[in-house]
């Protein structure tokens, strides 16, 4: 079932996701893992050809802002679901 997570069925996706019945993975860990995956994909695409994303300072500023926002939202939703 591809949409098992939407139906609230447990599906194992290593390395950090765990079913709530077994043990709870921290939402901030999932955000950091996803951000790291995005960073790797960005670096791989940047080596393929010209990738115009503005100045390096702007790119770093936006990516750190996305990471900080994701961690803050993860902590808020973690408190709501506890």
N, CA, C and O atoms as a printed pandas DataFrame, in Angstrom:
     atom_number atom_name residue_name chain_id  residue_number  x_coord  y_coord  z_coord
0              1         N          UNK        A               1    0.856   -1.177    0.000
1              2        CA          UNK        A               1    0.000    0.000    0.000
2              3         C          UNK        A               1    0.896    1.232    0.000
3              4         O          UNK        A               1    1.589    1.478    0.987
4              5         N          UNK        A               2    0.902    2.023   -1.090
5              6        CA          UNK        A               2    1.816    3.159   -1.169
6              7         C          UNK        A               2    1.452    4.302   -0.221
7              8         O          UNK        A               2    2.313    5.110    0.124
8              9         N          UNK        A               3    0.198    4.380    0.202
9             10        CA          UNK        A               3   -0.215    5.482    1.060
10            11         C          UNK        A               3   -0.497    4.997    2.481
11            12         O          UNK        A               3   -1.441    5.454    3.125
12            13         N          UNK        A               4    0.314    4.086    2.953
13            14        CA          UNK        A               4    0.104    3.513    4.279
14            15         C          UNK        A               4    0.251    4.565    5.365
15            16         O          UNK        A               4   -0.455    4.511    6.372
16            17         N          UNK        A               5    1.149    5.516    5.182
17            18        CA          UNK        A               5    1.338    6.554    6.184
18            19         C          UNK        A               5    0.127    7.458    6.315
19            20         O          UNK        A               5   -0.197    7.918    7.410
20            21         N          UNK        A               6   -0.550    7.716    5.187
21            22        CA          UNK        A               6   -1.744    8.554    5.231
22            23         C          UNK        A               6   -2.895    7.840    5.908
23            24         O          UNK        A               6   -3.739    8.478    6.537
24            25         N          UNK        A               7   -2.940    6.527    5.787
25            26        CA          UNK        A               7   -3.987    5.739    6.421
26            27         C          UNK        A               7   -3.611    5.370    7.856
27            28         O          UNK        A               7   -4.329    4.609    8.505
28            29         N          UNK        A               8   -2.522    5.889    8.342
29            30        CA          UNK        A               8   -2.001    5.668    9.692
30            31         C          UNK        A               8   -1.645    4.215    9.953
31            32         O          UNK        A               8   -1.784    3.724   11.073
32            33         N          UNK        A               9   -1.185    3.529    8.911
33            34        CA          UNK        A               9   -0.626    2.198    9.077
34            35         C          UNK        A               9    0.879    2.341    9.174
35            36         O          UNK        A               9    1.460    3.233    8.558
36            37         N          UNK        A              10    1.505    1.482    9.932
37            38        CA          UNK        A              10    2.941    1.553   10.145
38            39         C          UNK        A              10    3.687    1.001    8.937
39            40         O          UNK        A              10    3.360   -0.077    8.440
40            41         N          UNK        A              11    4.679    1.733    8.471
41            42        CA          UNK        A              11    5.572    1.206    7.446
42            43         C          UNK        A              11    6.990    1.617    7.826
43            44         O          UNK        A              11    7.226    2.757    8.225
44            45         N          UNK        A              12    7.912    0.704    7.704
45            46        CA          UNK        A              12    9.287    0.944    8.141
46            47         C          UNK        A              12   10.080    1.600    7.022
47            48         O          UNK        A              12   10.198    1.039    5.932
48            49         N          UNK        A              13   10.619    2.769    7.279
49            50        CA          UNK        A              13   11.492    3.476    6.353
50            51         C          UNK        A              13   12.768    3.834    7.100
51            52         O          UNK        A              13   12.803    4.847    7.799
52            53         N          UNK        A              14   13.819    3.028    6.969
53            54        CA          UNK        A              14   15.039    3.312    7.708
54            55         C          UNK        A              14   15.675    4.591    7.212
55            56         O          UNK        A              14   15.384    4.993    6.085
56            57         N          UNK        A              15   16.493    5.236    7.950
57            58        CA          UNK        A              15   17.089    4.804    9.195
58            59         C          UNK        A              15   16.430    5.391   10.435
59            60         O          UNK        A              15   16.722    4.928   11.537
60            61         N          UNK        A              16   15.555    6.388   10.313
61            62        CA          UNK        A              16   15.117    7.083   11.509
62            63         C          UNK        A              16   13.651    6.922   11.843
63            64         O          UNK        A              16   13.267    7.140   12.992
64            65         N          UNK        A              17   12.825    6.553   10.898
65            66        CA          UNK        A              17   11.400    6.457   11.157
66            67         C          UNK        A              17   11.093    5.202   11.970
67            68         O          UNK        A              17   11.614    4.126   11.678
68            69         N          UNK        A              18   10.269    5.338   12.962
69            70        CA          UNK        A              18    9.830    4.184   13.747
70            71         C          UNK        A              18    8.338    4.330   14.012
71            72         O          UNK        A              18    7.839    5.444   14.176
72            73         N          UNK        A              19    7.640    3.230   14.053
73            74        CA          UNK        A              19    6.207    3.250   14.336
74            75         C          UNK        A              19    5.992    3.719   15.766
75            76         O          UNK        A              19    6.791    3.420   16.653
76            77         N          UNK        A              20    4.928    4.442   15.979
77            78        CA          UNK        A              20    4.663    4.961   17.317
78            79         C          UNK        A              20    4.419    3.841   18.325
79            80         O          UNK        A              20    4.688    4.021   19.513
80            81         N          UNK        A              21    3.922    2.705   17.886
81            82        CA          UNK        A              21    3.672    1.596   18.806
82            83         C          UNK        A              21    4.980    0.995   19.315
83            84         O          UNK        A              21    5.033    0.487   20.435
84            85         N          UNK        A              22    6.037    1.051   18.498
85            86        CA          UNK        A              22    7.318    0.474   18.901
86            87         C          UNK        A              22    8.134    1.497   19.686
87            88         O          UNK        A              22    8.347    1.339   20.889
88            89         N          UNK        A              23    8.582    2.527   19.014
89            90        CA          UNK        A              23    9.286    3.624   19.664
90            91         C          UNK        A              23    9.150    4.845   18.778
91            92         O          UNK        A              23    9.015    4.729   17.560
92            93         N          UNK        A              24    9.185    5.983   19.377
93            94        CA          UNK        A              24    8.926    7.211   18.642
94            95         C          UNK        A              24   10.242    7.871   18.230
95            96         O          UNK        A              24   11.080    8.184   19.076
96            97         N          UNK        A              25   10.412    8.078   16.927
97            98        CA          UNK        A              25   11.559    8.834   16.442
98            99         C          UNK        A              25   11.240   10.319   16.611
99           100         O          UNK        A              25   10.089   10.730   16.460
100          101         N          UNK        A              26   12.230   11.100   16.916
101          102        CA          UNK        A              26   12.020   12.528   17.091
102          103         C          UNK        A              26   11.737   13.176   15.739
103          104         O          UNK        A              26   12.452   12.909   14.774
104          105         N          UNK        A              27   10.711   14.022   15.645
105          106        CA          UNK        A              27   10.405   14.675   14.379
106          107         C          UNK        A              27   11.560   15.541   13.876
107          108         O          UNK        A              27   11.768   15.647   12.668
108          109         N          UNK        A              28   12.307   16.158   14.782
109          110        CA          UNK        A              28   13.442   16.985   14.361
110          111         C          UNK        A              28   14.504   16.135   13.663
111          112         O          UNK        A              28   15.175   16.620   12.753
112          113         N          UNK        A              29   14.665   14.883   14.070
113          114        CA          UNK        A              29   15.612   13.985   13.414
114          115         C          UNK        A              29   15.179   13.721   11.979
115          116         O          UNK        A              29   16.013   13.681   11.074
116          117         N          UNK        A              30   13.882   13.542   11.767
117          118        CA          UNK        A              30   13.374   13.336   10.415
118          119         C          UNK        A              30   13.573   14.577    9.559
119          120         O          UNK        A              30   13.881   14.468    8.372
120          121         N          UNK        A              31   13.400   15.760   10.149
121          122        CA          UNK        A              31   13.616   17.008    9.404
122          123         C          UNK        A              31   15.080   17.133    9.006
123          124         O          UNK        A              31   15.381   17.472    7.861
124          125         N          UNK        A              32   15.983   16.869    9.922
125          126        CA          UNK        A              32   17.417   16.977    9.620
126          127         C          UNK        A              32   17.815   15.960    8.559
127          128         O          UNK        A              32   18.601   16.273    7.665
128          129         N          UNK        A              33   17.279   14.740    8.651
129          130        CA          UNK        A              33   17.580   13.707    7.651
130          131         C          UNK        A              33   17.070   14.126    6.265
131          132         O          UNK        A              33   17.773   13.957    5.269
132          133         N          UNK        A              34   15.869   14.663    6.204
133          134        CA          UNK        A              34   15.325   15.139    4.936
134          135         C          UNK        A              34   16.109   16.305    4.374
135          136         O          UNK        A              34   16.325   16.381    3.165
136          137         N          UNK        A              35   16.539   17.221    5.237
137          138        CA          UNK        A              35   17.336   18.362    4.786
138          139         C          UNK        A              35   18.691   17.892    4.259
139          140         O          UNK        A              35   19.189   18.418    3.264
140          141         N          UNK        A              36   19.282   16.912    4.919
141          142        CA          UNK        A              36   20.552   16.360    4.444
142          143         C          UNK        A              36   20.380   15.704    3.073
143          144         O          UNK        A              36   21.229   15.863    2.197
144          145         N          UNK        A              37   19.272   14.960    2.886
145          146        CA          UNK        A              37   19.001   14.363    1.579
146          147         C          UNK        A              37   18.838   15.434    0.508
147          148         O          UNK        A              37   19.332   15.274   -0.608
148          149         N          UNK        A              38   18.154   16.520    0.836
149          150        CA          UNK        A              38   17.990   17.622   -0.114
150          151         C          UNK        A              38   19.342   18.261   -0.437
151          152         O          UNK        A              38   19.603   18.615   -1.586
152          153         N          UNK        A              39   20.191   18.405    0.567
153          154        CA          UNK        A              39   21.511   18.987    0.343
154          155         C          UNK        A              39   22.345   18.117   -0.597
155          156         O          UNK        A              39   23.007   18.636   -1.495
156          157         N          UNK        A              40   22.319   16.817   -0.399
157          158        CA          UNK        A              40   23.059   15.903   -1.279
158          159         C          UNK        A              40   22.516   15.988   -2.702
159          160         O          UNK        A              40   23.291   16.040   -3.658
160          161         N          UNK        A              41   21.182   16.002   -2.852
161          162        CA          UNK        A              41   20.582   16.113   -4.186
162          163         C          UNK        A              41   20.965   17.440   -4.844
163          164         O          UNK        A              41   21.258   17.479   -6.039
164          165         N          UNK        A              42   20.963   18.514   -4.073
165          166        CA          UNK        A              42   21.349   19.825   -4.600
166          167         C          UNK        A              42   22.788   19.804   -5.105
167          168         O          UNK        A              42   23.078   20.308   -6.190
168          169         N          UNK        A              43   23.681   19.221   -4.320
169          170        CA          UNK        A              43   25.085   19.167   -4.734
170          171         C          UNK        A              43   25.273   18.284   -5.969
171          172         O          UNK        A              43   26.106   18.587   -6.823
172          173         N          UNK        A              44   24.512   17.202   -6.068
173          174        CA          UNK        A              44   24.601   16.352   -7.250
174          175         C          UNK        A              44   24.092   17.077   -8.488
175          176         O          UNK        A              44   24.702   16.981   -9.553
176          177         N          UNK        A              45   22.981   17.801   -8.364
177          178        CA          UNK        A              45   22.453   18.548   -9.502
178          179         C          UNK        A              45   23.345   19.717   -9.876
179          180         O          UNK        A              45   23.417   20.089  -11.047
180          181         N          UNK        A              46   24.024   20.300   -8.902
181          182        CA          UNK        A              46   24.909   21.428   -9.186
182          183         C          UNK        A              46   26.098   20.989  -10.032
183          184         O          UNK        A              46   26.661   21.799  -10.768
184          185         N          UNK        A              47   26.489   19.721   -9.939
185          186        CA          UNK        A              47   27.624   19.229  -10.716
186          187         C          UNK        A              47   27.235   18.803  -12.126
187          188         O          UNK        A              47   28.117   18.567  -12.951
188          189         N          UNK        A              48   25.939   18.697  -12.432
189          190        CA          UNK        A              48   25.501   18.268  -13.765
190          191         C          UNK        A              48   25.698   19.381  -14.783
191          192         O          UNK        A              48   26.201   19.138  -15.880
192          193         N          UNK        A              49   25.316   20.569  -14.437
193          194        CA          UNK        A              49   25.411   21.681  -15.379
194          195         C          UNK        A              49   25.245   22.989  -14.640
195          196         O          UNK        A              49   25.314   23.026  -13.412
196          197         N          UNK        A              50   25.026   24.059  -15.378
197          198        CA          UNK        A              50   24.863   25.360  -14.714
198          199         C          UNK        A              50   23.573   25.392  -13.899
199          200         O          UNK        A              50   22.494   25.087  -14.406
200          201         N          UNK        A              51   23.703   25.759  -12.647
201          202        CA          UNK        A              51   22.570   25.838  -11.731
202          203         C          UNK        A              51   22.569   27.246  -11.152
203          204         O          UNK        A              51   23.404   27.577  -10.311
204          205         N          UNK        A              52   21.643   28.063  -11.597
205          206        CA          UNK        A              52   21.606   29.461  -11.190
206          207         C          UNK        A              52   20.679   29.627  -10.000
207          208         O          UNK        A              52   19.458   29.604  -10.156
208          209         N          UNK        A              53   21.239   29.792   -8.827
209          210        CA          UNK        A              53   20.451   29.927   -7.605
210          211         C          UNK        A              53   20.753   31.231   -6.886
211          212         O          UNK        A              53   20.351   31.400   -5.735
212          213         N          UNK        A              54   21.432   32.132   -7.516
213          214        CA          UNK        A              54   21.783   33.388   -6.874
214          215         C          UNK        A              54   23.176   33.318   -6.282
215          216         O          UNK        A              54   23.973   32.453   -6.642
216          217         N          UNK        A              55   23.458   34.220   -5.387
217          218        CA          UNK        A              55   24.774   34.239   -4.764
218          219         C          UNK        A              55   24.877   33.114   -3.730
219          220         O          UNK        A              55   23.863   32.687   -3.178
220          221         N          UNK        A              56   26.084   32.639   -3.469
221          222        CA          UNK        A              56   26.233   31.573   -2.462
222          223         C          UNK        A              56   25.722   31.979   -1.079
223          224         O          UNK        A              56   25.183   31.149   -0.347
224          225         N          UNK        A              57   25.891   33.248   -0.723
225          226        CA          UNK        A              57   25.399   33.710    0.572
226          227         C          UNK        A              57   23.893   33.603    0.688
227          228         O          UNK        A              57   23.368   33.198    1.725
228          229         N          UNK        A              58   23.186   33.973   -0.395
229          230        CA          UNK        A              58   21.729   33.860   -0.394
230          231         C          UNK        A              58   21.290   32.405   -0.285
231          232         O          UNK        A              58   20.339   32.086    0.429
232          233         N          UNK        A              59   21.990   31.522   -1.002
233          234        CA          UNK        A              59   21.643   30.101   -0.980
234          235         C          UNK        A              59   21.828   29.522    0.415
235          236         O          UNK        A              59   20.976   28.771    0.891
236          237         N          UNK        A              60   22.919   29.858    1.068
237          238        CA          UNK        A              60   23.175   29.370    2.432
238          239         C          UNK        A              60   22.138   29.938    3.395
239          240         O          UNK        A              60   21.629   29.223    4.258
240          241         N          UNK        A              61   21.827   31.213    3.247
241          242        CA          UNK        A              61   20.862   31.863    4.132
242          243         C          UNK        A              61   19.485   31.205    4.023
243          244         O          UNK        A              61   18.845   30.929    5.038
244          245         N          UNK        A              62   19.031   30.954    2.794
245          246        CA          UNK        A              62   17.721   30.345    2.599
246          247         C          UNK        A              62   17.707   28.901    3.099
247          248         O          UNK        A              62   16.739   28.481    3.734
248          249         N          UNK        A              63   18.761   28.140    2.824
249          250        CA          UNK        A              63   18.780   26.739    3.248
250          251         C          UNK        A              63   18.832   26.614    4.773
251          252         O          UNK        A              63   18.196   25.722    5.333
252          253         N          UNK        A              64   19.561   27.471    5.440
253          254        CA          UNK        A              64   19.590   27.450    6.909
254          255         C          UNK        A              64   18.232   27.884    7.462
255          256         O          UNK        A              64   17.781   27.354    8.478
256          257         N          UNK        A              65   17.577   28.845    6.803
257          258        CA          UNK        A              65   16.243   29.257    7.216
258          259         C          UNK        A              65   15.225   28.144    7.077
259          260         O          UNK        A              65   14.362   27.977    7.939
260          261         N          UNK        A              66   15.317   27.374    5.990
261          262        CA          UNK        A              66   14.418   26.234    5.794
262          263         C          UNK        A              66   14.655   25.186    6.872
263          264         O          UNK        A              66   13.702   24.621    7.409
264          265         N          UNK        A              67   15.914   24.924    7.191
265          266        CA          UNK        A              67   16.229   23.946    8.238
266          267         C          UNK        A              67   15.701   24.407    9.597
267          268         O          UNK        A              67   15.101   23.621   10.329
268          269         N          UNK        A              68   15.922   25.668    9.931
269          270        CA          UNK        A              68   15.459   26.187   11.223
270          271         C          UNK        A              68   13.934   26.162   11.309
271          272         O          UNK        A              68   13.380   25.796   12.345
272          273         N          UNK        A              69   13.254   26.546   10.233
273          274        CA          UNK        A              69   11.794   26.522   10.226
274          275         C          UNK        A              69   11.276   25.100   10.373
275          276         O          UNK        A              69   10.321   24.860   11.112
276          277         N          UNK        A              70   11.895   24.159    9.678
277          278        CA          UNK        A              70   11.481   22.763    9.782
278          279         C          UNK        A              70   11.642   22.215   11.182
279          280         O          UNK        A              70   10.771   21.501   11.679
280          281         N          UNK        A              71   12.759   22.546   11.827
281          282        CA          UNK        A              71   12.988   22.060   13.197
282          283         C          UNK        A              71   11.994   22.686   14.164
283          284         O          UNK        A              71   11.474   21.998   15.043
284          285         N          UNK        A              72   11.720   23.983   14.017
285          286        CA          UNK        A              72   10.737   24.625   14.894
286          287         C          UNK        A              72    9.345   24.030   14.705
287          288         O          UNK        A              72    8.645   23.772   15.684
288          289         N          UNK        A              73    8.938   23.810   13.459
289          290        CA          UNK        A              73    7.627   23.208   13.213
290          291         C          UNK        A              73    7.571   21.769   13.725
291          292         O          UNK        A              73    6.538   21.331   14.232
292          293         N          UNK        A              74    8.668   21.038   13.594
293          294        CA          UNK        A              74    8.702   19.666   14.110
294          295         C          UNK        A              74    8.529   19.659   15.622
295          296         O          UNK        A              74    7.831   18.800   16.161
296          297         N          UNK        A              75    9.151   20.596   16.303
297          298        CA          UNK        A              75    9.013   20.652   17.763
298          299         C          UNK        A              75    7.601   21.047   18.176
299          300         O          UNK        A              75    7.078   20.550   19.173
300          301         N          UNK        A              76    6.976   21.955   17.393
301          302        CA          UNK        A              76    5.600   22.357   17.703
302          303         C          UNK        A              76    4.656   21.181   17.523
303          304         O          UNK        A              76    3.822   20.915   18.389
304          305         N          UNK        A              77    4.781   20.466   16.391
305          306        CA          UNK        A              77    3.890   19.339   16.131
306          307         C          UNK        A              77    4.182   18.164   17.048
307          308         O          UNK        A              77    3.289   17.368   17.337
308          309         N          UNK        A              78    5.432   18.044   17.514
309          310        CA          UNK        A              78    5.757   16.984   18.466
310          311         C          UNK        A              78    5.002   17.205   19.769
311          312         O          UNK        A              78    4.490   16.257   20.365
312          313         N          UNK        A              79    4.934   18.450   20.207
313          314        CA          UNK        A              79    4.199   18.782   21.429
314          315         C          UNK        A              79    2.703   18.555   21.265
315          316         O          UNK        A              79    2.036   18.108   22.198
316          317         N          UNK        A              80    2.169   18.864   20.078
317          318        CA          UNK        A              80    0.744   18.689   19.844
318          319         C          UNK        A              80    0.331   17.228   19.807
319          320         O          UNK        A              80   -0.783   16.892   20.207
320          321         N          UNK        A              81    1.216   16.350   19.330
321          322        CA          UNK        A              81    0.891   14.932   19.206
322          323         C          UNK        A              81    1.258   14.115   20.433
323          324         O          UNK        A              81    0.973   12.918   20.478
324          325         N          UNK        A              82    1.880   14.726   21.425
325          326        CA          UNK        A              82    2.315   13.968   22.607
326          327         C          UNK        A              82    1.159   13.625   23.513
327          328         O          UNK        A              82    1.355   12.990   24.549
